Amino acid sequence: MRFLIYLVIGLVLVSASCAGTNKRLRKSRKPANEQVIPKVEEKKTSDEVIPIKEVEEKLVPIAEVMPNPHRYFVIIGSFRNPENAKKHQGQILTEGFSSEILKNEEGLYRVSVLATDEINVAREDIRRIRNIFPKYFDTWLLIQKK
């Protein structure tokens, strides 16, 4: 008798859980005639201002050469591998940039295209690079910790 009661309770529980799954499946199915319209993202206008990322870091010597003493650097590339930084530096040289490679305490190599003590000059250069070279939209400002 107990076995029969347990069997009935088990069947009721299994049946109830399956019924909930079927309802969820039925609700999630789209009718065959319903169209899926892809979401179109708005394009940025040229008037839209993208904020400039500013990061403060301590720079360390590379091969016993002290880092540039300037306070602000425009960074156009960042790499963990120094060889990749050198390749990127060679690429941007062909595009008319002059650059230097900096190294931070965490061991990241930064490719800088401007060193200055004037923050507004650095910010303007970042805006100019972003306008002339859209592929470098992620150019940012490194502030050297003293």
C-alpha atoms as a printed R data frame, in Angstrom:
    type eleno elety resid chain resno      x      y       z
1   ATOM     1    CA   MET     A     1  0.000  0.000   0.000
2   ATOM     2    CA   ARG     A     2  2.807  2.436   0.907
3   ATOM     3    CA   PHE     A     3  4.530  1.549  -2.337
4   ATOM     4    CA   LEU     A     4  1.426  2.464  -4.293
5   ATOM     5    CA   ILE     A     5  1.097  5.825  -2.481
6   ATOM     6    CA   TYR     A     6  4.777  6.670  -3.131
7   ATOM     7    CA   LEU     A     7  4.378  5.664  -6.750
8   ATOM     8    CA   VAL     A     8  1.353  7.913  -7.209
9   ATOM     9    CA   ILE     A     9  3.104 10.871  -5.491
10  ATOM    10    CA   GLY     A    10  6.189 10.340  -7.664
11  ATOM    11    CA   LEU     A    11  4.113 10.260 -10.843
12  ATOM    12    CA   VAL     A    12  2.282 13.431  -9.825
13  ATOM    13    CA   LEU     A    13  5.598 15.244  -9.174
14  ATOM    14    CA   VAL     A    14  7.146 14.094 -12.463
15  ATOM    15    CA   SER     A    15  4.002 15.006 -14.340
16  ATOM    16    CA   ALA     A    16  3.849 18.472 -12.747
17  ATOM    17    CA   SER     A    17  7.486 19.223 -13.522
18  ATOM    18    CA   CYS     A    18  7.086 18.165 -17.163
19  ATOM    19    CA   ALA     A    19  3.956 20.267 -17.562
20  ATOM    20    CA   GLY     A    20  5.846 23.401 -16.418
21  ATOM    21    CA   THR     A    21  8.613 22.714 -18.922
22  ATOM    22    CA   ASN     A    22  6.166 22.333 -21.778
23  ATOM    23    CA   LYS     A    23  4.490 25.633 -20.903
24  ATOM    24    CA   ARG     A    24  7.849 27.416 -20.899
25  ATOM    25    CA   LEU     A    25  8.755 25.855 -24.229
26  ATOM    26    CA   ARG     A    26  5.443 26.850 -25.763
27  ATOM    27    CA   LYS     A    27  5.816 30.427 -24.543
28  ATOM    28    CA   SER     A    28  9.391 30.754 -25.842
29  ATOM    29    CA   ARG     A    29  8.594 29.522 -29.354
30  ATOM    30    CA   LYS     A    30  7.950 32.240 -31.887
31  ATOM    31    CA   PRO     A    31  5.152 31.849 -34.381
32  ATOM    32    CA   ALA     A    32  6.367 30.783 -37.819
33  ATOM    33    CA   ASN     A    33  5.195 33.999 -39.454
34  ATOM    34    CA   GLU     A    34  6.891 36.324 -36.920
35  ATOM    35    CA   GLN     A    35  9.961 38.134 -38.246
36  ATOM    36    CA   VAL     A    36 13.065 38.705 -36.216
37  ATOM    37    CA   ILE     A    37 14.256 42.264 -36.723
38  ATOM    38    CA   PRO     A    38 17.955 42.738 -35.928
39  ATOM    39    CA   LYS     A    39 18.862 45.571 -33.604
40  ATOM    40    CA   VAL     A    40 20.651 48.350 -35.448
41  ATOM    41    CA   GLU     A    41 23.087 50.339 -33.357
42  ATOM    42    CA   GLU     A    42 23.261 54.045 -33.857
43  ATOM    43    CA   LYS     A    43 26.372 55.307 -35.571
44  ATOM    44    CA   LYS     A    44 28.380 57.948 -33.795
45  ATOM    45    CA   THR     A    45 28.289 61.366 -35.331
46  ATOM    46    CA   SER     A    46 31.443 63.374 -35.844
47  ATOM    47    CA   ASP     A    47 30.146 65.882 -33.282
48  ATOM    48    CA   GLU     A    48 29.961 63.250 -30.550
49  ATOM    49    CA   VAL     A    49 32.769 63.587 -28.022
50  ATOM    50    CA   ILE     A    50 34.378 60.367 -26.819
51  ATOM    51    CA   PRO     A    51 35.841 60.828 -23.335
52  ATOM    52    CA   ILE     A    52 39.611 60.536 -23.058
53  ATOM    53    CA   LYS     A    53 40.833 57.720 -20.866
54  ATOM    54    CA   GLU     A    54 43.445 59.007 -18.395
55  ATOM    55    CA   VAL     A    55 45.594 56.582 -16.398
56  ATOM    56    CA   GLU     A    56 48.253 57.415 -13.839
57  ATOM    57    CA   GLU     A    57 51.219 55.018 -13.826
58  ATOM    58    CA   LYS     A    58 54.779 54.847 -12.624
59  ATOM    59    CA   LEU     A    59 57.243 54.321 -15.454
60  ATOM    60    CA   VAL     A    60 60.411 52.252 -15.057
61  ATOM    61    CA   PRO     A    61 63.684 52.162 -17.024
62  ATOM    62    CA   ILE     A    62 64.020 49.943 -20.097
63  ATOM    63    CA   ALA     A    63 67.490 48.365 -20.381
64  ATOM    64    CA   GLU     A    64 68.766 50.869 -17.782
65  ATOM    65    CA   VAL     A    65 67.542 53.843 -19.842
66  ATOM    66    CA   MET     A    66 65.509 56.164 -17.643
67  ATOM    67    CA   PRO     A    67 61.960 56.991 -18.803
68  ATOM    68    CA   ASN     A    68 61.179 60.343 -20.360
69  ATOM    69    CA   PRO     A    69 60.865 62.977 -17.591
70  ATOM    70    CA   HIS     A    70 57.700 64.541 -19.056
71  ATOM    71    CA   ARG     A    71 54.457 64.171 -17.105
72  ATOM    72    CA   TYR     A    72 51.889 63.437 -19.878
73  ATOM    73    CA   PHE     A    73 52.108 60.876 -22.695
74  ATOM    74    CA   VAL     A    74 49.742 60.156 -25.578
75  ATOM    75    CA   ILE     A    75 49.525 56.342 -25.811
76  ATOM    76    CA   ILE     A    76 48.613 54.789 -29.151
77  ATOM    77    CA   GLY     A    77 49.365 51.145 -28.272
78  ATOM    78    CA   SER     A    78 49.947 48.941 -25.250
79  ATOM    79    CA   PHE     A    79 51.593 45.505 -25.236
80  ATOM    80    CA   ARG     A    80 52.815 42.852 -22.843
81  ATOM    81    CA   ASN     A    81 55.460 41.651 -25.315
82  ATOM    82    CA   PRO     A    82 58.207 44.216 -26.120
83  ATOM    83    CA   GLU     A    83 58.595 42.800 -29.647
84  ATOM    84    CA   ASN     A    84 54.934 43.556 -30.379
85  ATOM    85    CA   ALA     A    85 55.463 47.110 -29.129
86  ATOM    86    CA   LYS     A    86 58.432 47.494 -31.499
87  ATOM    87    CA   LYS     A    87 56.368 46.157 -34.437
88  ATOM    88    CA   HIS     A    88 53.577 48.611 -33.660
89  ATOM    89    CA   GLN     A    89 56.109 51.411 -33.372
90  ATOM    90    CA   GLY     A    90 57.434 50.543 -36.837
91  ATOM    91    CA   GLN     A    91 53.882 50.562 -38.241
92  ATOM    92    CA   ILE     A    92 53.007 53.979 -36.861
93  ATOM    93    CA   LEU     A    93 56.336 55.404 -38.032
94  ATOM    94    CA   THR     A    94 55.198 54.668 -41.608
95  ATOM    95    CA   GLU     A    95 52.044 56.710 -40.875
96  ATOM    96    CA   GLY     A    96 54.093 59.771 -39.924
97  ATOM    97    CA   PHE     A    97 54.234 59.438 -36.146
98  ATOM    98    CA   SER     A    98 57.395 59.729 -34.075
99  ATOM    99    CA   SER     A    99 57.269 57.557 -31.004
100 ATOM   100    CA   GLU     A   100 58.991 56.058 -28.022
101 ATOM   101    CA   ILE     A   101 58.349 52.932 -25.991
102 ATOM   102    CA   LEU     A   102 57.707 53.262 -22.262
103 ATOM   103    CA   LYS     A   103 57.435 50.536 -19.631
104 ATOM   104    CA   ASN     A   104 55.286 50.600 -16.497
105 ATOM   105    CA   GLU     A   105 55.777 48.792 -13.181
106 ATOM   106    CA   GLU     A   106 53.471 45.938 -14.227
107 ATOM   107    CA   GLY     A   107 55.684 45.198 -17.245
108 ATOM   108    CA   LEU     A   108 53.403 46.607 -19.941
109 ATOM   109    CA   TYR     A   109 55.047 48.381 -22.864
110 ATOM   110    CA   ARG     A   110 53.314 51.593 -23.957
111 ATOM   111    CA   VAL     A   111 53.872 53.124 -27.401
112 ATOM   112    CA   SER     A   112 53.814 56.891 -26.935
113 ATOM   113    CA   VAL     A   113 53.515 59.426 -29.763
114 ATOM   114    CA   LEU     A   114 53.769 62.584 -27.638
115 ATOM   115    CA   ALA     A   115 55.466 63.551 -24.380
116 ATOM   116    CA   THR     A   116 54.654 66.911 -22.811
117 ATOM   117    CA   ASP     A   117 54.225 68.721 -19.526
118 ATOM   118    CA   GLU     A   118 51.018 70.397 -20.732
119 ATOM   119    CA   ILE     A   119 47.895 68.281 -20.217
120 ATOM   120    CA   ASN     A   120 45.812 70.354 -22.651
121 ATOM   121    CA   VAL     A   121 48.385 69.834 -25.408
122 ATOM   122    CA   ALA     A   122 48.205 66.066 -24.817
123 ATOM   123    CA   ARG     A   123 44.386 66.061 -24.857
124 ATOM   124    CA   GLU     A   124 44.286 68.063 -28.090
125 ATOM   125    CA   ASP     A   125 46.750 65.651 -29.714
126 ATOM   126    CA   ILE     A   126 44.529 62.713 -28.722
127 ATOM   127    CA   ARG     A   127 41.502 64.422 -30.324
128 ATOM   128    CA   ARG     A   128 43.536 65.183 -33.458
129 ATOM   129    CA   ILE     A   129 44.719 61.555 -33.762
130 ATOM   130    CA   ARG     A   130 41.181 60.241 -33.283
131 ATOM   131    CA   ASN     A   131 39.866 62.572 -36.008
132 ATOM   132    CA   ILE     A   132 42.599 61.944 -38.568
133 ATOM   133    CA   PHE     A   133 43.147 58.228 -37.807
134 ATOM   134    CA   PRO     A   134 39.802 56.667 -36.775
135 ATOM   135    CA   LYS     A   135 41.491 53.285 -36.290
136 ATOM   136    CA   TYR     A   136 43.286 54.814 -33.280
137 ATOM   137    CA   PHE     A   137 40.014 55.782 -31.555
138 ATOM   138    CA   ASP     A   138 41.297 54.167 -28.354
139 ATOM   139    CA   THR     A   139 44.306 56.497 -27.986
140 ATOM   140    CA   TRP     A   140 44.569 57.559 -24.349
141 ATOM   141    CA   LEU     A   141 46.535 59.703 -21.876
142 ATOM   142    CA   LEU     A   142 49.158 58.321 -19.513
143 ATOM   143    CA   ILE     A   143 50.018 60.527 -16.542
144 ATOM   144    CA   GLN     A   144 53.400 59.676 -15.072
145 ATOM   145    CA   LYS     A   145 53.480 59.311 -11.296
146 ATOM   146    CA   LYS     A   146 56.379 61.104  -9.673
